[in-house]
């Protein structure tokens, strides 16, 4: 867990049969969610391939700051062990723990970003599940419904940073987009969905069409355009 982890954000536990996989996912997710309680629970107690009830139980305690914990697992037997660990918690603690059946890496990264921007337990679970069914043409500001194709305002910019919208800048972009209470799309996909943005494959030189159906979205469009044009501080 990061020393700067916030107690008011949903925590995440990554359960894998491999300690290296779980630890690596924490390292990856922390690049995009530095203030979230991210805890690895990989391998057996003896450091072998498998899962550990004790490791998961300890991780749940470490990850729970009082707002709740989302668990993601790599294989079916990991889910069973996680369910057992949750069942040993008190009733109040059990209510704050959700086990999400979603791809470990993609779901874990999406969930971490949702937690970083202050999403509640339901929002973090929903973000993890987008790894199963990525959203396109939708927006959090429209409640996940398909966005109207009629654009009230738009702007097109070019990606300038060398590596394009890889994980870290994509997360920074999504974090900023999520601060605005207006529907926003990027090349027709939800600007607040990390996995949707990353699936666009926006490399250096790519054209990015920012749009909204809300005429009042000018400041949001400008802020996102400025962020893209800044290159995210990368060469």
C-alpha positions in Angstrom: 0.0 0.0 0.0 1.2 3.5 -0.9 2.2 5.7 2.1 0.0 8.4 0.6 -3.0 6.1 0.3 -6.3 7.9 1.1 -8.7 6.4 3.7 -11.7 8.0 2.0 -11.2 6.0 -1.3 -12.3 2.5 -2.2 -9.4 0.1 -1.8 -8.4 -2.7 -4.2 -7.1 -6.2 -3.6 -5.5 -8.1 -6.5 -5.6 -11.9 -6.0 -3.5 -14.0 -8.3 -2.0 -17.5 -8.2 1.3 -15.8 -8.8 2.8 -13.4 -6.3 4.7 -11.7 -9.1 1.6 -11.0 -11.1 -0.3 -9.5 -8.2 2.7 -7.3 -7.2 3.2 -6.3 -10.8 -0.4 -5.2 -11.2 -0.1 -3.1 -8.0 2.9 -1.4 -9.5 1.1 -0.8 -12.8 -2.1 0.5 -11.2 -0.2 2.8 -8.8 1.1 4.8 -11.8 -2.5 5.8 -12.4 -3.9 5.7 -8.9 -1.2 6.9 -6.4 -3.6 7.6 -3.6 -5.6 4.4 -3.6 -5.0 1.5 -1.2 -3.7 -1.1 -3.6 -2.8 -4.5 -2.1 -1.4 -7.6 -3.7 -2.4 -11.0 -2.5 -0.6 -13.4 -4.7 0.7 -16.9 -4.3 0.6 -19.3 -1.4 2.1 -18.8 2.1 5.1 -20.7 1.0 5.7 -18.5 -2.1 4.4 -21.1 -4.5 1.8 -20.9 -7.3 -1.7 -20.8 -5.7 -3.7 -18.7 -3.3 -3.7 -18.1 0.4 -6.7 -17.4 2.7 -4.4 -15.7 5.2 -2.8 -13.4 2.5 -6.3 -12.4 1.2 -7.7 -11.8 4.7 -4.7 -9.6 5.6 -5.0 -7.7 2.3 -8.7 -7.0 3.0 -7.8 -5.4 6.3 -5.0 -3.4 4.8 -7.1 -2.2 1.8 -10.2 -1.2 3.8 -10.1 2.5 4.9 -13.8 2.4 5.7 -15.1 3.1 2.2 -15.0 -0.4 1.0 -12.9 -2.9 -1.0 -13.1 -4.4 -4.4 -11.4 -7.7 -5.1 -10.3 -8.9 -8.5 -9.0 -12.4 -9.1 -7.2 -14.2 -11.9 -8.8 -17.7 -11.8 -11.9 -19.4 -10.5 -10.2 -21.0 -7.5 -8.9 -17.6 -6.5 -12.5 -16.3 -6.4 -13.4 -19.2 -4.1 -10.6 -18.4 -1.7 -11.6 -14.7 -1.8 -15.2 -15.5 -1.0 -14.1 -17.6 2.0 -11.9 -14.8 3.3 -14.8 -12.4 2.9 -17.2 -14.7 4.7 -14.9 -14.7 7.8 -15.3 -10.9 8.1 -17.9 -9.3 10.4 -21.3 -8.5 8.8 -20.6 -4.8 8.4 -17.2 -5.5 6.8 -18.7 -8.1 4.5 -21.1 -5.4 3.2 -18.1 -3.3 2.1 -16.4 -6.0 0.1 -17.2 -6.8 -3.5 -15.7 -9.5 -5.6 -15.8 -8.7 -9.3 -15.6 -11.3 -12.0 -13.6 -9.3 -14.6 -10.2 -9.6 -16.3 -7.6 -9.0 -13.6 -5.3 -6.6 -15.4 -7.8 -4.6 -17.5 -10.5 -4.6 -14.8 -7.9 -3.8 -12.1 -6.6 -0.8 -13.9 -10.0 0.5 -14.7 -11.2 0.0 -11.1 -8.0 1.8 -9.8 -8.7 4.9 -11.9 -12.3 4.9 -10.8 -11.2 4.8 -7.2 -8.6 7.5 -7.7 -11.2 10.0 -8.9 -13.3 9.3 -5.9 -15.8 6.8 -7.2 -17.9 4.9 -4.6 -18.0 1.2 -4.3 -20.7 0.8 -7.0 -18.7 3.0 -9.4 -15.5 1.1 -8.9 -17.3 -2.2 -9.4 -18.9 -0.8 -12.6 -15.5 0.4 -13.9 -14.0 -3.0 -13.4 -16.8 -4.6 -15.3 -16.2 -2.4 -18.3 -13.3 -4.7 -19.0 -15.9 -7.4 -19.8 -18.1 -5.1 -21.9 -16.2 -1.9 -22.8 -18.4 1.2 -23.3 -18.5 3.1 -26.6 -20.3 6.3 -27.3 -21.5 6.7 -23.7 -20.8 9.0 -20.9 -21.0 8.9 -17.1 -22.8 12.2 -17.3 -25.6 10.5 -19.3 -25.9 7.6 -16.9 -24.1 5.2 -19.2 -26.7 5.7 -22.0 -25.6 6.0 -25.6 -24.6 9.6 -26.3 -26.7 11.6 -28.8 -24.8 11.8 -32.1 -25.9 15.4 -32.5 -22.9 17.5 -31.5 -23.5 20.9 -29.8 -19.8 21.7 -29.5 -16.6 20.0 -30.7 -12.9 20.5 -31.3 -10.2 18.4 -33.0 -6.6 18.3 -31.8 -3.6 16.2 -32.6 -1.8 13.9 -30.1 1.7 15.3 -29.7 3.4 13.2 -27.0 5.8 10.5 -28.3 4.0 7.4 -26.9 0.4 8.7 -27.4 -2.3 7.9 -25.0 -0.7 5.0 -23.2 -1.9 4.0 -19.7 -0.6 7.0 -17.6 -1.7 9.9 -19.9 -5.0 8.1 -20.7 -5.7 7.9 -17.0 -4.8 11.6 -16.6 -7.2 12.4 -19.4 -10.0 10.3 -18.0 -9.5 11.9 -14.5 -9.9 15.3 -15.9 -12.9 14.4 -18.1 -14.6 12.9 -15.0 -14.5 16.3 -13.2 -17.0 17.8 -15.7 -20.8 17.2 -15.3 -21.4 17.2 -19.1 -21.4 14.4 -21.6 -18.0 14.1 -23.4 -16.8 11.9 -26.2 -13.5 11.2 -27.8 -13.7 10.0 -31.4 -17.2 8.8 -30.5 -16.4 6.9 -27.3 -16.9 7.8 -23.7 -14.3 10.3 -22.5 -14.6 9.0 -18.9 -13.9 5.3 -19.7 -10.3 4.4 -19.4 -10.5 1.2 -21.3 -12.6 2.8 -24.1 -10.0 5.6 -24.5 -7.1 3.1 -24.5 -8.8 0.9 -27.1 -8.8 3.8 -29.6 -5.0 3.3 -30.0 -4.3 7.0 -30.1 -0.6 7.3 -31.1 1.5 10.4 -31.8 0.0 12.3 -34.7 -3.5 10.8 -34.2 -6.5 13.1 -34.7 -8.7 13.4 -31.6 -12.2 14.7 -32.0 -13.6 16.0 -28.7 -17.3 16.6 -28.6 -20.4 17.1 -26.4 -24.1 17.4 -26.9 -24.2 20.1 -24.2 -23.7 23.7 -25.4 -22.2 24.5 -22.0 -19.3 22.0 -22.5 -16.9 24.6 -23.9 -14.7 24.8 -20.8 -14.5 21.0 -20.6 -13.6 20.7 -24.3 -11.0 23.4 -23.9 -9.5 21.8 -20.8 -9.2 18.4 -22.5 -7.8 19.9 -25.7 -5.2 21.9 -23.7 -4.2 18.7 -21.8 -3.7 16.8 -25.1 -1.7 19.7 -26.6 0.5 19.9 -23.6 1.9 16.4 -24.3 1.2 15.4 -20.7 4.7 16.6 -19.8 6.3 13.9 -22.0 8.9 14.6 -24.6 
